Amino acid sequence: MKIYPVPFEKFVMRRSAIQWLLAAVTFSAVSSVSAQSPCGDLKNAVGPFDYRFEKKIAAGIEFHHFNADVEALRRGQSTSLAGDIQYLLFAVPNHHRALASLMRLGRKMKSEKLDGLGYPIECYFDRALRFQPNDAIARLLYADYLLAGKRTTEAGQQLELAKGFAADNPFTQFNIGLMYLILQDYPRALTQAHRAIELGFVKTDLKDRLVAAGQWVEPALVPPALAPAAPALSAASSP
């Protein structure tokens, strides 16, 4: 699935009190078990740094471990291909582009366990979300990973969490809609399309696909009773 890149710095994701409370509950639940996680402790000699807010620091690490060859999965830079991506993800666990590259590498190699990785690929999503539970894009990427494995229920849980944390970021809300479309959850895909339009997103891919599926309804014509209700969210849905 094509996920549109998100220029995070251009949008201030205003979170309501309940969203921050959800983040706190999620973090509390996962932090208590992080030391025992089969995916390892987050402590690292370098970092960990939050990719959303420390991109200048991340760029310094990218310079040695994530050049164009690594991101395009052609060859490693300082070590093996998987080893370079792992180095970056140990330092910046929620590095969105590195997570996407690792996911693509696993699909290319048709394996969860790759030479140069200390953990199975899914662990790097676990680490990213233990580190920053309110990272909407990391959750969206994890949902994409789960969808590829036909774990649709878990993917839907991640999309609901991502939708809450994405707030007024139209790119992420739009991408969530595309993934609901893959799940054939047309009511939620339609809601996301309307939300993205409301936030000023101009690409029409999601609307066009809903039109092709016979599921498009103009925003003003959607009866409130048909709008999908979000399921109750809990820490059990994390990471």
KEKE-3310 file (N, C-alpha, C; in steps of 0.2 Angstrom, whole numbers, plus 5000, padded with zeros to 4 digits):
npx = (5004:5003:5009:5007:5020:5023:5024:5029:5033:5026:5013:5004:5000:4986:4982:4968:4963:4959:4965:4979:4978:4975:4987:4996:4990:4993:5007:5010:5006:5014:5027:5029:5032:5042:5056:5056:5053:5053:5058:5068:5077:5075:5085:5100:5117:5117:5106:5089:5081:5068:5060:5051:5053:5067:5074:5086:5096:5094:5097:5111:5114:5109:5117:5128:5122:5111:5109:5105:5106:5104:5091:5084:5086:5097:5111:5121:5128:5137:5138:5130:5115:5103:5109:5113:5101:5095:5104:5101:5088:5089:5095:5085:5071:5058:5059:5052:5055:5065:5058:5049:5057:5063:5052:5049:5061:5059:5048:5054:5064:5056:5055:5055:5066:5081:5098:5109:5100:5095:5083:5066:5057:5045:5047:5053:5043:5036:5046:5047:5034:5033:5042:5037:5022:5011:5014:5007:5011:5020:5011:5003:5011:5014:5001:5000:5010:5004:4992:4998:5001:4989:4983:4970:4961:4970:4976:4966:4964:4976:4974:4963:4969:4979:4972:4966:4977:4982:4976:4974:4981:4981:4987:4990:4978:4972:4979:4976:4963:4965:4970:4959:4951:4957:4954:4941:4932:4921:4913:4921:4932:4926:4923:4936:4940:4932:4936:4950:4948:4941:4951:4959:4966:4971:4973:4964:4963:4958:4944:4942:4943:4933:4922:4924:4921:4908:4904:4905:4900:4894:4900:4890:4879:4879:4871:4870:4869:4875:4888:4903:4906:4919:4927:4929:4944:4959:4973:4976:4976:4989:5006)
npy = (4994:5011:5023:5040:5052:5061:5077:5081:5092:5103:5103:5105:5094:5095:5089:5083:5082:5070:5062:5063:5058:5044:5041:5042:5031:5020:5021:5019:5006:4998:5002:4996:4983:4983:4980:4966:4962:4952:4958:4966:4979:4996:5005:5012:5015:5026:5038:5033:5042:5053:5052:5061:5074:5076:5077:5082:5077:5063:5064:5065:5052:5045:5048:5040:5027:5026:5029:5033:5020:5011:5014:5011:4998:4992:4990:4988:5001:5005:4993:4977:4977:4975:4977:4990:4997:4992:4998:5011:5011:5006:5018:5028:5023:5025:5029:5033:5031:5021:5011:5008:5004:4993:4984:4982:4976:4964:4958:4957:4948:4938:4934:4934:4935:4941:4941:4950:4957:4958:4954:4948:4955:4961:4965:4977:4986:4985:4990:5003:5008:5005:5015:5027:5028:5037:5039:5042:5039:5029:5019:5018:5012:5000:4995:4993:4983:4973:4971:4965:4953:4947:4950:4956:4960:4965:4975:4984:4988:4995:5005:5012:5018:5025:5034:5042:5048:5055:5067:5083:5081:5080:5071:5059:5056:5054:5043:5033:5031:5025:5013:5008:5006:4995:4985:4984:4991:5001:5012:5018:5021:5031:5040:5044:5050:5061:5068:5070:5079:5089:5094:5100:5092:5088:5078:5066:5052:5043:5046:5043:5030:5025:5030:5021:5009:5011:5017:5030:5045:5061:5073:5081:5074:5062:5053:5055:5044:5034:5036:5028:5022:5024:5010:5006:5010:5003:5000:4987:4986:4990:4986)
npz = (5000:4996:5006:5010:5012:5027:5031:5045:5053:5048:5054:5068:5080:5089:5104:5113:5130:5133:5124:5127:5140:5136:5130:5141:5149:5141:5140:5153:5155:5146:5150:5162:5159:5150:5153:5153:5141:5126:5116:5119:5130:5129:5132:5126:5119:5111:5111:5117:5103:5099:5084:5078:5084:5085:5073:5068:5075:5072:5059:5059:5063:5052:5042:5043:5043:5035:5021:5004:4997:5007:5011:5000:4999:4993:4996:5011:5022:5032:5038:5037:5027:5034:5047:5047:5047:5059:5068:5067:5071:5084:5090:5086:5089:5084:5070:5056:5042:5042:5049:5039:5029:5034:5035:5022:5018:5025:5018:5006:5008:5012:5026:5044:5052:5050:5044:5054:5061:5078:5083:5079:5065:5069:5081:5081:5078:5090:5099:5095:5098:5111:5115:5110:5113:5107:5094:5079:5066:5067:5072:5061:5052:5058:5058:5044:5042:5050:5042:5030:5035:5036:5048:5053:5063:5073:5066:5063:5076:5079:5069:5074:5086:5080:5073:5083:5089:5078:5076:5070:5058:5041:5032:5038:5043:5031:5025:5035:5031:5018:5022:5029:5018:5012:5022:5018:5026:5023:5029:5039:5031:5023:5032:5036:5024:5022:5034:5030:5019:5026:5033:5023:5014:4998:4988:4979:4979:4989:4989:4975:4975:4983:4976:4965:4971:4974:4986:4989:4997:4998:5010:5017:5015:5023:5034:5052:5060:5053:5054:5058:5075:5086:5093:5110:5118:5124:5135:5132:5119:5115:5109)
capx = (5000:5006:5007:5010:5024:5020:5029:5027:5034:5021:5007:5004:4995:4983:4979:4964:4965:4958:4971:4985:4977:4976:4994:4998:4988:4996:5014:5011:5005:5019:5033:5030:5034:5047:5062:5055:5050:5057:5061:5074:5077:5076:5092:5105:5123:5116:5098:5085:5079:5061:5061:5047:5056:5074:5077:5093:5100:5093:5100:5118:5115:5107:5123:5133:5119:5104:5110:5100:5107:5101:5084:5082:5087:5102:5117:5123:5133:5143:5138:5125:5109:5099:5113:5113:5094:5095:5108:5097:5082:5091:5096:5079:5066:5052:5061:5047:5057:5068:5053:5046:5062:5064:5046:5050:5066:5057:5044:5058:5067:5051:5057:5055:5072:5086:5105:5111:5095:5095:5076:5062:5055:5039:5050:5055:5037:5035:5051:5045:5028:5035:5046:5032:5015:5007:5016:5002:5013:5023:5006:5000:5016:5013:4995:5002:5014:4999:4988:5002:5001:4982:4980:4966:4958:4975:4977:4961:4965:4981:4971:4959:4974:4983:4967:4965:4984:4984:4972:4972:4986:4977:4991:4990:4971:4970:4982:4972:4957:4967:4970:4952:4949:4960:4950:4935:4928:4920:4911:4927:4936:4923:4924:4943:4940:4929:4940:4955:4945:4939:4958:4962:4970:4969:4973:4958:4964:4953:4938:4941:4943:4927:4918:4924:4918:4901:4904:4906:4894:4896:4900:4884:4873:4880:4867:4875:4868:4879:4895:4905:4908:4925:4927:4933:4952:4962:4980:4977:4977:4996:5008)
capy = (5000:5017:5028:5046:5055:5066:5083:5082:5099:5108:5102:5105:5089:5097:5083:5084:5080:5062:5059:5063:5053:5038:5040:5041:5025:5016:5021:5016:4999:4995:5003:4991:4976:4984:4976:4959:4961:4948:4963:4970:4985:5002:5008:5011:5019:5032:5039:5034:5049:5053:5054:5067:5080:5076:5075:5084:5071:5057:5065:5063:5044:5043:5050:5034:5021:5026:5033:5031:5013:5007:5015:5008:4991:4990:4987:4991:5007:5004:4986:4974:4981:4975:4979:4997:4999:4991:5003:5017:5010:5006:5025:5031:5018:5027:5032:5031:5028:5015:5005:5006:5000:4986:4980:4980:4971:4957:4956:4955:4942:4933:4931:4939:4935:4943:4942:4957:4959:4955:4952:4947:4962:4964:4968:4984:4990:4984:4995:5010:5010:5006:5021:5033:5025:5041:5041:5040:5036:5022:5014:5017:5008:4994:4992:4990:4977:4968:4969:4961:4946:4946:4950:4961:4963:4969:4980:4988:4991:5000:5011:5016:5021:5030:5040:5047:5052:5059:5073:5087:5080:5077:5066:5053:5054:5051:5036:5028:5030:5020:5006:5005:5003:4988:4981:4985:4995:5007:5017:5021:5024:5037:5045:5047:5054:5067:5071:5073:5085:5095:5097:5103:5087:5089:5072:5063:5045:5039:5047:5040:5022:5024:5031:5015:5004:5013:5018:5037:5049:5068:5074:5084:5069:5057:5053:5054:5037:5029:5037:5023:5023:5021:5006:5008:5009:5002:4998:4980:4987:4992:4992)
capz = (5000:4996:5011:5008:5017:5031:5033:5052:5056:5046:5057:5076:5082:5095:5107:5118:5137:5133:5120:5132:5145:5133:5129:5148:5151:5136:5141:5159:5154:5143:5153:5167:5157:5145:5155:5152:5134:5122:5111:5122:5133:5125:5134:5121:5120:5107:5111:5111:5102:5096:5077:5077:5087:5085:5067:5067:5078:5068:5052:5060:5063:5045:5038:5043:5042:5031:5015:4999:4996:5013:5011:4994:5000:4988:5000:5017:5021:5037:5040:5033:5026:5040:5053:5047:5049:5066:5072:5067:5075:5091:5092:5085:5088:5080:5064:5051:5036:5044:5050:5032:5025:5037:5033:5015:5018:5027:5013:5000:5010:5015:5032:5050:5055:5045:5046:5055:5066:5084:5085:5073:5062:5072:5088:5080:5080:5098:5102:5093:5101:5119:5116:5109:5111:5104:5088:5075:5060:5069:5073:5055:5049:5061:5055:5037:5043:5052:5036:5026:5038:5037:5055:5052:5069:5076:5061:5065:5083:5078:5065:5079:5090:5076:5071:5089:5090:5072:5077:5064:5053:5036:5028:5042:5043:5024:5025:5039:5027:5013:5025:5030:5012:5011:5026:5016:5031:5019:5033:5042:5025:5021:5037:5035:5018:5024:5038:5027:5015:5030:5035:5018:5010:4991:4984:4978:4978:4993:4986:4969:4976:4986:4971:4961:4975:4975:4993:4991:4999:4999:5017:5019:5014:5027:5040:5058:5062:5049:5055:5063:5081:5088:5099:5116:5117:5131:5135:5130:5112:5114:5106)
cpx = (5004:5004:5011:5014:5021:5025:5027:5027:5029:5014:5008:4998:4992:4979:4974:4966:4964:4963:4977:4984:4978:4983:4998:4997:4992:5003:5015:5010:5011:5026:5035:5033:5040:5054:5062:5053:5055:5060:5066:5072:5078:5082:5097:5111:5121:5108:5095:5082:5072:5062:5057:5050:5063:5077:5084:5098:5100:5097:5108:5119:5113:5113:5128:5129:5113:5105:5105:5100:5103:5093:5081:5083:5092:5108:5117:5128:5139:5144:5133:5119:5105:5102:5113:5106:5093:5098:5104:5091:5083:5092:5089:5074:5060:5053:5057:5050:5061:5064:5050:5051:5063:5058:5047:5055:5064:5052:5048:5062:5063:5053:5057:5061:5078:5093:5107:5106:5095:5088:5072:5059:5050:5042:5052:5049:5036:5040:5049:5039:5028:5038:5041:5026:5010:5009:5012:5005:5017:5017:5003:5005:5015:5006:4996:5005:5009:4994:4991:5002:4994:4980:4976:4963:4964:4977:4972:4961:4971:4979:4967:4964:4977:4978:4966:4972:4985:4981:4971:4978:4983:4981:4990:4982:4969:4973:4979:4966:4959:4967:4964:4949:4951:4956:4943:4930:4926:4917:4916:4931:4933:4923:4931:4943:4937:4933:4946:4953:4944:4946:4962:4966:4967:4969:4966:4958:4959:4946:4937:4940:4936:4921:4918:4921:4910:4899:4904:4900:4897:4895:4893:4878:4874:4876:4871:4874:4872:4886:4897:4908:4914:4924:4931:4940:4954:4969:4981:4978:4985:5000:5005)
cpy = (5006:5022:5035:5049:5060:5071:5085:5089:5104:5108:5101:5100:5091:5091:5085:5081:5072:5059:5058:5058:5046:5036:5038:5034:5019:5015:5017:5008:4995:4996:4998:4984:4977:4980:4969:4957:4957:4952:4967:4976:4991:5006:5007:5016:5026:5032:5035:5041:5048:5056:5061:5074:5081:5074:5077:5079:5065:5058:5063:5056:5042:5043:5044:5027:5020:5030:5030:5023:5009:5008:5011:5000:4988:4987:4991:4997:5006:4996:4982:4978:4981:4977:4987:5000:4998:4996:5009:5016:5008:5013:5029:5026:5019:5030:5029:5027:5022:5009:5003:5002:4993:4981:4978:4975:4964:4954:4953:4949:4936:4930:4937:4939:4935:4943:4949:4960:4955:4952:4951:4954:4965:4967:4975:4989:4990:4989:5002:5012:5009:5013:5027:5030:5030:5043:5038:5036:5029:5017:5013:5012:5001:4991:4989:4984:4971:4966:4964:4954:4944:4945:4956:4964:4967:4975:4986:4992:4997:5006:5015:5021:5027:5036:5045:5051:5057:5066:5077:5086:5076:5071:5059:5051:5051:5044:5031:5026:5025:5013:5003:5003:4996:4983:4981:4987:5001:5013:5021:5024:5031:5042:5048:5051:5061:5071:5074:5079:5091:5098:5100:5099:5087:5083:5068:5055:5041:5040:5043:5033:5021:5025:5024:5009:5005:5014:5026:5041:5056:5069:5077:5079:5063:5057:5052:5047:5032:5030:5032:5025:5020:5016:5008:5006:5008:5000:4991:4980:4988:4985:4994)
cpz = (5000:5002:5010:5014:5021:5033:5040:5055:5054:5050:5065:5077:5089:5098:5112:5125:5137:5129:5124:5137:5142:5132:5136:5150:5147:5139:5148:5159:5151:5146:5158:5165:5152:5147:5153:5145:5130:5116:5113:5125:5128:5126:5128:5122:5117:5108:5117:5110:5098:5089:5075:5079:5087:5079:5065:5070:5074:5062:5053:5060:5056:5041:5037:5042:5038:5025:5010:4997:5001:5012:5005:4994:4995:4991:5007:5017:5026:5039:5035:5032:5032:5046:5053:5049:5056:5070:5072:5071:5082:5094:5091:5084:5084:5073:5059:5045:5037:5045:5043:5028:5028:5035:5026:5014:5020:5022:5007:5002:5012:5021:5038:5053:5050:5048:5048:5060:5072:5086:5078:5071:5066:5079:5087:5080:5087:5101:5101:5097:5109:5120:5116:5108:5107:5097:5082:5069:5061:5069:5066:5051:5051:5059:5048:5038:5045:5046:5032:5028:5039:5044:5056:5058:5073:5072:5063:5071:5082:5074:5070:5083:5086:5074:5077:5089:5084:5072:5071:5058:5047:5032:5032:5042:5036:5023:5029:5034:5021:5016:5027:5024:5010:5015:5024:5021:5028:5024:5036:5036:5023:5026:5037:5029:5019:5029:5035:5022:5020:5033:5029:5013:5003:4987:4985:4978:4982:4991:4980:4970:4979:4981:4967:4964:4976:4982:4994:4992:5001:5007:5020:5019:5019:5033:5047:5061:5059:5050:5060:5070:5083:5093:5105:5116:5124:5130:5132:5122:5110:5113:5100)
residu = (MET:LYS:ILE:TYR:PRO:VAL:PRO:PHE:GLU:LYS:PHE:VAL:MET:ARG:ARG:SER:ALA:ILE:GLN:TRP:LEU:LEU:ALA:ALA:VAL:THR:PHE:SER:ALA:VAL:SER:SER:VAL:SER:ALA:GLN:SER:PRO:CYS:GLY:ASP:LEU:LYS:ASN:ALA:VAL:GLY:PRO:PHE:ASP:TYR:ARG:PHE:GLU:LYS:LYS:ILE:ALA:ALA:GLY:ILE:GLU:PHE:HIS:HIS:PHE:ASN:ALA:ASP:VAL:GLU:ALA:LEU:ARG:ARG:GLY:GLN:SER:THR:SER:LEU:ALA:GLY:ASP:ILE:GLN:TYR:LEU:LEU:PHE:ALA:VAL:PRO:ASN:HIS:HIS:ARG:ALA:LEU:ALA:SER:LEU:MET:ARG:LEU:GLY:ARG:LYS:MET:LYS:SER:GLU:LYS:LEU:ASP:GLY:LEU:GLY:TYR:PRO:ILE:GLU:CYS:TYR:PHE:ASP:ARG:ALA:LEU:ARG:PHE:GLN:PRO:ASN:ASP:ALA:ILE:ALA:ARG:LEU:LEU:TYR:ALA:ASP:TYR:LEU:LEU:ALA:GLY:LYS:ARG:THR:THR:GLU:ALA:GLY:GLN:GLN:LEU:GLU:LEU:ALA:LYS:GLY:PHE:ALA:ALA:ASP:ASN:PRO:PHE:THR:GLN:PHE:ASN:ILE:GLY:LEU:MET:TYR:LEU:ILE:LEU:GLN:ASP:TYR:PRO:ARG:ALA:LEU:THR:GLN:ALA:HIS:ARG:ALA:ILE:GLU:LEU:GLY:PHE:VAL:LYS:THR:ASP:LEU:LYS:ASP:ARG:LEU:VAL:ALA:ALA:GLY:GLN:TRP:VAL:GLU:PRO:ALA:LEU:VAL:PRO:PRO:ALA:LEU:ALA:PRO:ALA:ALA:PRO:ALA:LEU:SER:ALA:ALA:SER:SER:PRO)
# end
